[in-house]
Amino acid sequence: MATVAELRERLRRPLAAELAAGCQNRVVAGGVEKLLASALGNPFPQVREILGGYAGLELPKREAALRSALQLLETSSQPARRSARPAARIAPPTAAPGERLPPDAEVSCLDTGPGGARKLASLGLHTLRDVLHAYPHRHEDRRALPDLAEVEEGQKVTVEGRVVAKSRRSPRPGMLVIDVTLETPSGGRVKATWFNQPWVERQLREGARLVLTGRVKRFGRSVQLGVEHLETVDGAQDSLSTGRIVGVYDSKEGISQEFLRRAAFRALQAVPLDDYLPAHWRQKYGLTDLGDALWGIHFPEDEAQLSRAHARLRFDEYLFLELRMLLQGEDAVLQGKRFEARGDDIERFEGALPFRMTNAQRRVLLEITDDMRSERQMARLVQGDVGSGKTAVAACALYLAVRDGYQGALMAPTEILARQHYSNLVGYLGQLDVRVGLLIGAMGARQKLEMQTRIAQGEVDVVVGTQALIQENVQFDNLGLAVIDEEHRFGVQQRRKLLAGRPDVLVMSATPIPRSLALTAYGDLELSIIDEMPPGRTPIETKLIQDTHRTQAYGFVMRQIREGRQAFVVTALIEENENLELLAATQLADDLKTILPEARIDLLHGRMSAAEKDHVMERFRAREFDLLVSTTVIEVGVDVPNATVMVIENAERFGLAQLHQLRGRVGRGSAQSYCVLIAGEHSKKTRQRLGIIEGSTDGFVIAEADLKLRGPGEIRGTRQSGIPDLRLADLANDTAIIEQARELAKHILAHDPRLEHPRLQYLRAELQSRSHSVAFREVI
């Protein structure tokens, strides 16, 4: 039986923790009054009297009651107990009692036991802020653990109980079985078993209190648990590991869940949880306060608090991400060019087109011209499926810049695509007296020098090129608008070279990205979507087949070739290896020459130089051969109107969005086009996934499905987006939250671009601490 001194300490510790946590009645499961009713017997009736009705008291009265109760316990203790350092006080060894610590304090300030700081550091947790934001990856409800009599065979359960018997046996050489009989609080018994885990035996002493998770096996009336997770619990840890909703953390061998819970608990006690979001913003977006959220994510009282915590902390993640994205340039708000962008010029441009713009094109063009007329630098992303008319919209913006006396530039990721854009812009702008030039690496030295001279002297109005546009010897006379196609294929530093003169920036992408992902990966850009296709385009018919029917697929390809059409065949590899890629593509081309002896076949692959790729594509466009076997180098931008069939081998090795991009290489002319997906894997999961492509031609629907299946991945050319830092985010379903966070971030920076107002200093400090880049921290 526990002594009075032990009972006093069991009571004093949680009460001290409750005081340190701000008297929120959260430290003990069920609250302070439940602790008083269930844990003590009657050795301290005065404490009960002082704390009676605690849950209904206002915070100042709670604090006063707690201090009185703790003073009573302290004065009634023995001298030896008085001199002992309270286990619940979280402070550095030299700190005074009750002293609070800043979030950036090192974890060594926490009393986490011998080697505790080293354990936390091995998980990447170096400061108290790190510990506070190392959220559990899941939660278990241990308020009412299951009655084993009702648990089904094979069900995974968590049980609590005391060890009443233990044995070890070796059924055969090299095999150790440890059996423990656990008595649950309801009086039932369960047998728990460990195989070849001798290190757990020291935790299984008789009388030890355990929490076990595993799968149930039934033998008549007896229940056996195949243990997958073990926790030991003592009296001081009752409120952290049992009788409540319990967080389960990412960990590693040698670092227990109990240790991590204790570290989180003590960090919550130690750090003042002042809120960096003012109350009126929290109220506007329906967010709880930071203290409630952090206590709720680590030690929720109930499902409602856990839900509030998730909502608030998820919002914060997006808010800080959006703030980082909006601030990542040289300044939060850049002065740009101010264009007139006159309506009669827009009408003149559209009148020169061989087609009428769609309503979606006009809507996006209106958004662009609003930006161009503003004093702020335009930074806008235009998304649109293949063939939706992005280039025509960009051409109109370039025309408006030229009409105001500026130059324009369009940078494409490949020379093939640059030549194609050049051809299109000459068609759109040539009849409007706009001088269009081309600058690519494949040009001779004399041609390059001549073009560079014309650009510098302002003799070229719009220049189209690749990375050749950002070489040191390229000087623009008066660059006003930069259009960047497939921006994610360029590095950050490459883009910034083009933008050094602060032109307005228009980014185009034919890679459909879900809105939630675009708002995070491209948080520094405003978003426009061309979601309407020009009339008269015939949808591409898509068919998914197994590789056992490959012969029929190529029979169909041959029939198309006999009708005067051309075809692409794309091959994929599991590993990114250029040598294997070349071997696979070459082997496929050789196989097809045997299968299709009438067809003229050529090969395109990543080991070719830019000039060689251009030469092959020009020959294909000129119909000098019928079938092009290619690696994914043809994914973006290639335009061969006579090609009507796309065959994709081993389609299961591609993401859905990439398959949609490849499919977009056909259907560029007026003839009906086809895409054949050949699956080398025959599982039901593969069929369901590829069935999404087979059943839809909407790139944004496909991109949403791809996001749900594969996660965000690497969207931009560098890891600058911050997406890997999101811990609670669900990008597939968080669009509304992201838009709210972006709205608030834009509001904050519009009124205070460098977060200099005294009320924003805590927000500024939190943003800096969460930003890993030293260069970014210097921005603010």
N, C-alpha and C positions, 0 to 999 in steps of 0.2 A: 504494500500500500504506500502511496506517495506521502511524503512528509509535508507538513504545513509550509515549510520553506520552498519545497518543490512546487506545490500548488500555487504559492504566491508568485513564483517566477513564471509559471505557465500562464498566469493571468496578466502579470505585469508586461510581458513581452508583446503580446498582441495589442494591448492597450497603448503601449508606447508607439507601436507601429501605426495604429489608427491615428494618433496625434500627429505623427510625422507625415502621414498621408493627407493631412488637411481635414480630418474629422468628417470624411465622406461616408462613413459606415459601410466601407467596402472591404476592409482588410480581412474580416472574418466572415466566412460563409454564413449567411443568415443574419449577420449583424451582431453588434455588441451584446444586445439583450439575449440573443440565443447562446452566446458564449457564457454569459452569466448564469443562464438557466441550466445549461447542460454540462458544464465542465468542472464545477467547483464543489458541489456539496454546500456546506454552510460555514466555512471558516472565516469568511469576510462579509458579514451581513451589511457593514457600513458601506462597502464598495457597491453592493447591489442597490442600496438606498440612494447613493449619490448618482448612480448611472441609470436609475429607473426612468423609463420613458425616453431613452436616449434618441431613438429614431425620430421622435416627434419634435425634438428640440431644434432651434435655429443654430447655425454654425457657431456663433460666439458662445452660446450657452453650452453647446457640446464640448467646445475647447475648455471652458472653465470647469465643467464636470470632470473631464478626463484628467486635467491637471490636479484637481483635488483628489481624485481616486489614486492617481500615481503617487502623489505626495503621501497619502495615507499608507500605501503599500511600502513606500521607501522607508518611512519612519518606523514602521512596525517590523522591518527586517532586521536580521542580525548584522553586526558590524562587518563581518566577512562578506555578507551579501551586498552591503552598501558600497564596499570598495571595489567590487567587481564591475568591470565595464559592461553596461547593458548590451546584450546580444542584438537587440532590435535597433539600437542607435547606429545609423549608417553615417560614418564620418571617417576622415583620415585619422591615423593613430594620434596625431597631435591636435586634432580639431576639438573644439569645445562641444559639450553636449548640445544636441539640437541644431548644430550648424548645418546649413544647407550647402549643396555643391552646385557649381555651374554645369550645364550639359556637356561642355568640352573638357571637364575634368577626366583624368585618366582612370581606367577601371581599377588601378591599384588602390584607389581611394575606397573602394568597396570592400567590406569585410566578407570575402567569399571563401575564406579558408586558405590553407597552404596550397600554393600553386594556382590559385584561382585566376589571378591576372594573366598568367601564362596560358591557361586553358582558353580564356576568352580571346586572347590575342590570336591563338591558333585558329579561331573561327572568324578572324577579321574584325573583332570587336575591341577597339582600343580606347574609346571614350564612353562616358555614360550615355551620350546621345546614340551611339552605335547600339548599345544594349537596349535602350528604349525602343529603337526602331527595328530591332531584329524580331519581327513579329512571328508568332507561332504559325506553322504552315497548315495546321488543322487544329480542331478542338474536339475533345471528348466530353460527353455529358456523364459525369460521375456523381451526380446528385442522388440518383436512385439506380444503383447497379442491378443488373437483371437477376431474376430468380432462376437459378440454374435448372430447376425442375421444368421450366417452360422453354428452355433454349433448345433449338433444333440442332441436329447433327451437322457438323461442318460450319456452323455459324461462328463468326468472329466476335468475341465478347471481351469485356474488361471486368475483372472481379477483384474484390478486396478481401483480405482476411489475415489471420495470424497463423504462423507455422506451428502445427501441433505434432508433426512427425516428419522425419527425414530419413532417407536411405540411399545408398549408392550400390550399383551392381555392374558387372561386366558380363553380358550375355555371351560375348565371344572376344577373343584377343583383339585389342586395339579399339574396343568400343566401351564407352562409359555412359551409364544411364543414371541420372540423379532424379529421384522421386521425392516429392514433398506433398504432404497432406495439409490443405489449407482449410481453416474453419472460417466461414463467412459470418458477418454480423447477424444474419438471420438464423444462425445455428447449423446451416448446411455445410457439407464438406465436399471439397473438390480435390482431385489428385492432379498435380502439375508435374510435367516431365521435361527434362532437358537432356539432349543427346550430345555427348562429346563437347561439353562446355564446363570444364573443371573450374574455371575462374569464377563462376557464379556461386560456387558452393559456400564461400565465406559470407555471402549475403543471406544465406538460408538457415541461419541458426534458429533453433526452436524459440518461439515467442516473438520472432520478428514479424513486423507488420508489413505486408507486401501488397502491391497493386500489380496484377498480371494481365497481359493481353495475349490472346491466342485463339486457336480454333478448337471447338468442342468435339470430343469423341465420346460416344455413349457405349457403355457396356452394361446392359440391363438398367438397374437403377443408379449405378455409379457413373460419375462424370469425370472425364479426364481432359486436361487442357494441354495442348501442344504449345508451349510458351514461345511467343515471338518477341515480347517486350516485358522487362521486369523493372519495377521501381520499388525501392524500400522507403518506408514512411516512418517518421518518428513523430512524437507529440508536437514538436515545434513546426513541423511541416504539414500538419493536418489540413490547414486552410488552403494550402497551395496545391496539394496533389489529390485530395479526396473531398467528397461532399460538395462538389461544385463543378462548374464547367471548366475543364482544365485544358490549357494550351499544350500542344506538342511541337517542339522546336526542331529545326534542322541542327544536327549535331554530328559527332564523329566518335569513333571508339575511344573510350576512356573518359568521355564527358557525359554525365548523366542528365536526364531530364530534370531531376530534382535540383541539381546544381544550377541549371539554366533558369529554372523558375525562381530560385532563391536570388540569383543575380538580378533578374528583371524586377523582382519585388523590392529589393534593396535600392535599385536605381530609381524606381518610382518613389520610394520614400525619400531619397536623398535630393532629388532634383525638384526645384520649384517649377511646377507645370504651368507657367504663365503662358497665356495664349498670344500667338503672333497675329491672329486674325481678330480684328475688332468685333464687338458684339453685333453691330448692325450688319456686317457682312455675313456673319454666321446665321443671323436671323433671316436674311434675304435668301440664302441658299439652303436653309433648313438643316444646319449643321450643329452638332453638339460641341461643347467646349473641349479643348485639348486634353485636359486632365481626365475627363470622363472617357474620352476616346482611348487614351493610353492605358488607363486602368482597365477599360473594357476589352481591349484587344488581348491583354495579358491575363487578366483575372476577372472575367465578366461575371456579374451577379446573375444575369439571366440572358435569354436570347435577345431581348430587346436592347440591352446595353451592347451586346456583341454586334448587333446589326448597326446601331448608332456609330460604334467605333469603326466598323468597316467603311461606312459611308463617309465619315469625316476624314479618315486617314487616306482613303482612296482619292478623295477630292484633293487633299494636300499634295499627294504625289503628282497628280496632273497639274496642279497650280504651279508647283516649283518647276516642273518640266517646261510648261509653257513660258514661265518667266525666263528660264534659261535660254529657251529658243529665241524669244523675242529680244533678249539682251546680247545674243552671241556675236552680233556684228560689232563694229567699232563703237557705235553709239546706239542707244535704244531707239532714237528717232533720227533718221538721216534726212537731210535736205536733199531732194532730188531735183530733176528738171521739171519745169512747169510748162506743159504743152498746151496749146490752144485746143487741139483735137476737135476741129470744127465739123459740124454736121454735114456741110456741103462736101467736104473732103471724103467723109465716110460714104456718102451717096455716090460720089464720083468713083471711088474704089469699087463699090459693089456693082455699079453699072458696067464696069469693065470685066467683071467675072463672067465665065461661060455658064454659070448656074446661079440660082438664088440661094442666099443663106437660109439656114433653118432658124426657127425661133430660138433654139438653144444657142446657136452661134451668135445671134444678135444680142441675147441676154448677156452672154459672157463678154462680148465686145463692149457693151455698155458698162459693165463692171471695170473693164480695163481702161476705158476712156475716162471714167470717173477718177481712177487712180492717176492717170497721166495728167489730168488737169490740176491735181493737188500739188501742194508744195512739198509734200513728203515723198520720199523715194518709193516708187512702186516696187512691191515684192509679191508677186502673185503666181500661183501654180494653176495652170490650165490642164485639167485632166479630160481625156476623152478616148473612147474606144478607137481602135484602128478604123480609119475611114470616116470619122465623125467630123472632120474639117478643122482640126486645130491649126494646121499650117495656114489656111486662108485667113483665119482670125489673126494669127501672128503677123501675116503679111500686111493686113490692114493697119495694125499698130505700128509696124515699121514705116509704112507709107505716111502715117500721121507725123511720125518723128521727122522724116525727111522733109515734109511740107513746112515744118517749123525751123528748118535749117540745120538739123542735127544729122549725124550718121547713125546707122543701125548695124548690129552684128547678130548673126545667128551661129551658134556653136553646136556642132553635132558630134556624137561620140566616135563615129567611124567615117572613113573617107567615102564609102559607098553611100551612106546616108547624107553626107554633106553634098555630094554631087546631085543626089536626088532633090534635096532642098533647093539647091542652086537652080536646077532645071525648073522646079515649080515656081520659085520666086521670079525668075526671068519671065515666065508665062503670066504671072499675076501683075508684075510691076513694070515690065519692059514697056508696055504700051502707055504707061502713065509717066514716061520720061524719067524713070528712076534707074540709076546706073547700078547694076548688081555685079559684084566681083566674087571670085572664088580663090581661097587660099588654103591649100592642103599640102601635106608632107610629100606627096608623090610628085609634085611639080618640080621642074628643074630649077637650079639656083637662079638662073637669069629671070625666069618667070616669076619666082618668088620675090626677087628684088624689085622687079617692075611693079608688082601688085602692092608691095609694102610702101613703095614711093607714092603710088597713086592714093593709097589710104591716108598716108601722112599729109598729103597735099589737098585732101578733101575732094579728090577727083572720082572717088567711089562713094556712093550714097549708102549702099547696104553691102556688107561683105559676109559671105558664108564660108565657114571653115571648120576645121577640127581644132585640136590643141595648138595647131600652128598659129592660131589667133592670139595666143597668150605668150608667144616667144618674146624675149626682151627687145628684139629689133622691130616689133610691130608697134607703131605709134598712131593712134587715131587723131584726126584733126579736131573732131568735136563729137565724141560718142554720146548719144542721148538715150538709146534703148538697146539693151542686150537681151536676146532671146536664147535660152539654153534648152536644148532638146535632150530628153532622157537624162536629166540632171544627176540622177543617182549614180550614173556611170562615170562621173568626174569626181576627183578628190576635192576637198574643201579648199586647199591652197590653189588648185588650178582655177576654180571658179573666182576666187578673190582677185586673181591677177586681172581677169577680164573686167572686174567690177571696181577697179581702183579709182576710176574717175567718177564714181557714184552715178552711173546711168540708172534709169529705171530698169527693172529686171522682170522679165516674163519667162517663167519656166514651163515647158510643155512635157507632158508624159502620156504615152499611149499604154503605160502599164497601169491598169485599173487598180486603185488602192481604196479599200474601204474608208469611209469618211473618218471613222475613229482613228484609224492609223495615219491618215493624211494629216489630221490635226495634231498628231504627236510627232511623227517623223518629219513633217514639214511645218512645225509649229511657228517658224519664222516667216511663213508665207501665208497670204490670204488664199482662199481656195475657190476656184471656179470649175464647174463641171459641165462639159458638153454631153448631155445625156440623150441626144436625139440623133438618129442617123439620117443622112440625106435620102429623099424619096428615090425609089427605083432600084435600090441595092437588093440583090437576091441573097437571102441568108445562106450561109454555108451549111451543107448537109454533113453531119458528123456521124460516123459509125464506129463503134467499139467492137473489135473482134479478138479472139484468142490467136496466139501464134500458130496454132494447129491449122488455121485457115489462111495462112499467109499467101499460099499459091493463088487462091481466089482473089485476094486483094490486089496482087500484082497483075492478075488477068484483067481486072477492071482498069488499072493504070494503063495497060497496053492498049485497051480499047479507046481510052481518052487520047493517047498519043496518036493512034491511027486517025482520029478525027481532027488532028492538027493542033492538039493542046500539048501543054508541058506539065511536068510534075516535079515536086520536091520529095525527097526521102531524107528524113532526119534520123540520125542514130545518137544514142545516149550511152554513157558509161556510169557505173556506180561510183568510181573514183575519178577525181579530177587529175588526170595524167595525160599530158599532151601526146606522149609516145603511144600509150594504149589507145587514145582517141584516134590518132592517125591510123593505127593498125586496124581498129574496128571499122572506121569509115572506108579504108582501102579494101578490106575484106568484103564489106557489104557491096561496094561498087563492083568488085570482081564477081560476086555471087549473082548480082542482078544482070550482069552482062551475059551470064549463062542462062538465067531464067527468062530474060527478055532480049534475045539475040537481035531483034529488029530495031531496038531502041538505041539511040545515040546517047551515051552516058558520060558524064564528067563528074569531077570531085572538087569539093571546097572544104577546107579545114583550117584550124587555128594556127597551124605551123606555117602557113603561107604568109608572105609579106602583104602589106596593104595593096601594093601595085598588082600583085598576082591575084588577089581576091577581086579587085576591080576588073581585071581582065576577064576572069571567069564569068563574073556577073554580066559584063557587057556582052559577051558571047551568048550567054543564056537569054538575055533580053532580045538579042538579034536573031534568036531561034536557030543558032548554029548547032545546038544539040537539044535533046528532048527531056532528059531526066537529070536532075542535079542531086547527087548524094552529098549531104552536108552534115557537119556538126552544128551545134546551136549558134554558130557565128552568124547565121541568117535570121536570128530571132527578131531583131529590131530593124524596121524601116525599109527592107528591100521591097521593091515594087516591080513585079513582072506581070503585067496584065494578062498575058496569055497562059499563065500557069493556073490550072484549075484543080489540081490534086495535091494534097499534102498528106504524106504517109509518115507517121511517127512510130519508129520501132521502140520497143520496151517503154511504152508510154507511162508505165507505173513509176518510172524513175524520175519523172518530172513533177514539179508542183503544178496545181491547176492553173494558176495565173500564167505560168510559163507556157503551158500547153495552149492556152488561149492566144498568147502572143504568136506562137508558131503557126497556129491555124490562120491567123490574120495575114500570113504571107500570100494566101490565095484569096480569090474573091475580089481581086483588084480591078477586074474588067467587068464586062456585061454578061459573060457566060456563067451558067450555073457552076458552082465550085464545090469541092468535096474535101473532107478531112477524114482519114482512116487512122484510128488509134489501134496499134497492135500491142496487146498486153502479153508479156512473157510470164507474168504471174497470174494465177487463176483463182486467187482467194476471193471470198465474198466481199471482204473489205475493199479490195482493189476494184472489183466491179462496181461497188457502190460509189466509190470516190470518182472513178473515171466516168461513171454514169452522169455525174453533174455536168461535165463538159459535153457529153453526148446530148444532154437534154436542154442545154441553154447556150445562147450566143451572146448573152448580156455579160460583158466583162466585169461589171461591178457586182452582180449576183455571184459570179464565179469567184471573185476576189474575196467576198465576204465568207464564202464557203471555205476557201483556202486558208483564211485567217483562223477560222474555227478549228480546222483540221491540223494546221501546222504551227500556229502561233506567229508572232510578229517577225521573228528572224531578223536578218540584216536587210533593212529596207534602203538605207542610203549608203553612199560610198564609204563612209567611215562610221565609227560607233558614236558619233557626236550626238545622235538623236536622244540618247539617254534612255531609250526604251528598255535596255537590259536592267536598269535601275528600278523599274516598277515592280513592287513586291505584291501588292494587293490587286493590281489592275486586271481587268477582264476586257481587253480591247474589243473583243467580239460583241460585247453588250454595253459598253460604257459610253457610247457616243454622246448621250445627253449630259452626263457628268463632265466629259471632256469639254463640251461646248460651254458649260457654265464656268469651268475653271479658266478656259481661254478668255471668256468674257471678262472675268474679274482681273486676270493678268493684264489684259489690254487696258482696262479702266485704271488700274494702279499706275501703269507706266505712262498713260496719257497725261495723268495729273502730276506724276513725279518720276521722270524717266530714269533717275539714278537712285531712287528710294532714299532720299535725303531727309525727308520730313521726320521729326522726332518720333511720331507715332508709328513709323515704319522701320525703326531701327532694329527691333527684334525680328521682324520679317526679313530684313536685309541680312542680319547675322545668320539666321537660319538658312537662307538661300545660299550664302557663301559657304557655310559649313557643309551643306549637302552637295556642293559643286566640287567635283574632284579635280577640275582643271585649274591650275594656278593662273593661267592666262585669263580664264573666265573670271576668276575672283578679282582680278585687277580691273575688269570692266566696271565693276560696281564698288 
